[in-house]
Structure formats: C-alpha cells, structure tokens
Amino acid sequence: MVLVALLSARNAARDGFQPLVSSALLDFGGQTLIEYQARLALGAGAAKLVIHADAAGADVDLPELTRMADHVAREADCPVEVVRDMTELSRSIAPDDLVLLIAEGTVIPSEALDALSAVEGEVVLALPSVASTASFERLDANSMWGGAFCVSGARLLSTLDMLGEWDLVLTLLRRAVQDGVERIMLPPEPVLQGRLAFLSDQASADLALDALSDYAPDAGRGAGGGVAALLAPISRTLLRELMHRQAEPGHIALIAILLSAGAIALGLSAWTFPALLIMLPALGIAALAERYAQLTLRATGRRWQAGAVQGGALLLLGVIGIRAAGAEPLALTTVLFVLLFLALFTFAAERVPPAAPWLTQFRPGVPAALLLVLAGVIVGYVGIAFALLGWVLAGLAAMRLFHVGKAEL
C-alpha cells in the first residue's frame, strides 16, 4: 500500500469563476501554499504527490503548478504529477493505494497529518463543533471537518466513475462520513492559534504565517542553549518579517557564512575584538535561516550551512585561545580541551540526551562561549575566560557520566 497525497488547485472549477489569485498559489513564506502542503504531505510519509489542477484555468495556473511540481520532485526525489481531469486522475491512483486528501487553501499542523498517516487506513480529521470552528465544513451535529482525510484508492476511483466535474474532495468526504469511517478528533486550540485555517486571500495567508512563527514547536533540543531562549522574542519577530518578505533561507545562510569567513580573517590578523563581534551575529543569522527553513518545511537535503558557521566559530575560538596560551603547555591543553568538548556538545547534542532537564537551556554552546571569551577580551583576561569555560565543561561532562552510571545501576 502506497500513501499518495492528492492536492487540489481547482477553486475556479468549484466556484464557477477564476479568482485573481488561486488559494493554492497564495504566497506562503516564499513558496506557494500548495508547495507548502506538498511538503507537509511528504513529511507525513507520502510516497507520491498528485496535484489536481483546474483545466479551465490552465493558462493561468498550470505553468506555475508544473514548475512547482518539478522543483519538489527534484528536491524530494519523489514522483509529482499534475492532472487536469478525472481521466488523468484515475490513471494516477491504484485501487490498493491509500490517498491523503488535503483541502485546497488549508494550513494544517504537521502533527495532525502525522496522526492521520499513523492509522494506516481510512480516517477523517475532525474538530469539535465550537464557536472557533463555526466556519469549517460540518460533519454532524457535534463535529466539523479538520481539512484532511485518508481514503482508499478503490473508494476514490469508484467516486470518479459517477462524479463528473463535481467537487471531488467534498464528495469523497461525504461518502466517508456516511460509511462511518474512523475519525481523529483534534482539540480546537490549533484553530484558535491560527495553525489550522482555510486561507482565501493573501491577508489570511500572512496571518497564518504569523501563527506559524509564534506557535510552532522549537527547532532542536538545546539549539543555542539559554542564549536562544533569551533571544526567542526577537527571533520570532525576525522570522515573521522574513516570511512576509518571501526571503530564501539559502540566501540568508550565505550571509552568515560570509560574516563567519570575515570574522575568521580578522581573528587570524589578531583583530580579536571585532572578530568576535562579527561572529556572534553570524551565528544568530545562521540559526535564524535554519529555523526559517524548518518552519516553512524547506529544511530538506543536507543542511550544512549552520554547521559550517558553528565550525567557523570554533575555529575562531581556537585561534584566539592558542594565541592567548602562547608556549605554556597547560594553557594550550586547556584551550584544546575546551574546543574538543564544545565541538562534542555542539555537534553531538541531538544524539546524547541531557543529564537533567535544566541542562537543555543552560549548557554552554558556541554562542555562550563566544560571549564569555568576548568578556575576557574586554577585561584583558582571555586565559581566565578559557579556564572558566573549561571548568564548566568539565563539570557538565562529569554530570553526564554520573547520570549514565546511575542509569546502568
């Protein structure tokens, strides 16, 4: 059984007129909304994407949909088809497929789609009938439709045989509800937060982007440590601005890499203070670009940019520490110890659980180390800053070893 995602771009056929901008082609963080839906479906486990376009609006929408399909297919290494009528659609679906349908113009939390795909059978996403969900499609007296559902390929094909040009998604939904297909009931909170919404114009898409940046789960555990937690409000504001400006995550990350290279060049030239001042925003910009790519579901393939900037920061710390240590073996050993454990805490954080919950926020990452060394440069005690950092890292390593030993007992 193959999970096939069926996405719709047919609001002109449904409503009987061609809108200025199809809801499927609304801008959503620098990509079309239907491209965002495609990435959602791929994240939920879809092995194939089918985009049902409106034949009547082919001159307007089809070229853009085709370009988007080619781009997603190359990026995700997944077959993506654009079909214009029921005959083409019937050739793209096999009876034993499981078809995931997402309503046109809908933004759905990724965890809701994950719950649908985990059932591995026909299932409908539902919401309670409350004031916040009053504008959603009604299923019965107590529940509303949550914007997505899964049906068998056989059910879809049998519906196509008698459908003609009626609304395929709503017809399939009605048949599934009448046959008592299982439901997954979501709480109304995603609707209240704006993370689950039906979008009709660019203004509503912008509101959904704001909700995405405000309420989406944090990116990785401990990424940036306590520094990231302190800067979270600023990061959310910058994320919203980048999304509305349709920025490209790769271009933002390139700025961070260029700043990192400039900081390293200044560090090698013994311009320690400006080198640290430039490296700190480079790390922030790299983390922002990575977070932006994750929120808009474009963090695919090998995301090396953030790691490259962090590696550059470690190199800068090494240059500063070795210069401060001079020819003293003990001081040089301390610098090497600091660099080794900072690298381990930075690049192996996702593989090793923290010894205690508070370590997630307070373990010293590369930004905290740079700030400590910058303070040492300002007061003229760089060696003491590295020694203090070494003691903190040694203590955290000891706590982690004690935690592991205690767990084995």
Secondary structure, 3 states (H helix, E strand, C coil): CCEEEEEEECHHHHHCCCCCCCHHHCECCCCEHHHHHHHHHHHCCCCEEEEEECHHHHHHHHHHHHHHHHHHHHHHCCCEEEECCHHHHHHHCCCCCEEEEECCCEECCHHHHHHHHHHCCCEEEEEECCHHHCCCCECCCCEEEEEEEEEEHHHHHHHHHCCCCCCHHHHHHHHHHHCCCEEEECCCHHHHHCCCEECCCHHHHHHHHHHHHHHCCCCCCCCCHHHHHHCHHHHHHHHHHHHHCCCCHHHHHHHHHHHHHHHHHHHHCCCHHHHHHHHHHHHHHHHHHHHHHHHCCCCCCCCCHHHHHHHHHHHHHHHHHHHHHCCCHHHHHHHHHHHHHHHHHHHCCCCCCCCCCCHHHHCCCHHHHHHHHHHHHHHCCHHHHHHHHHHHHHHHHHHHHHHHHHHHC
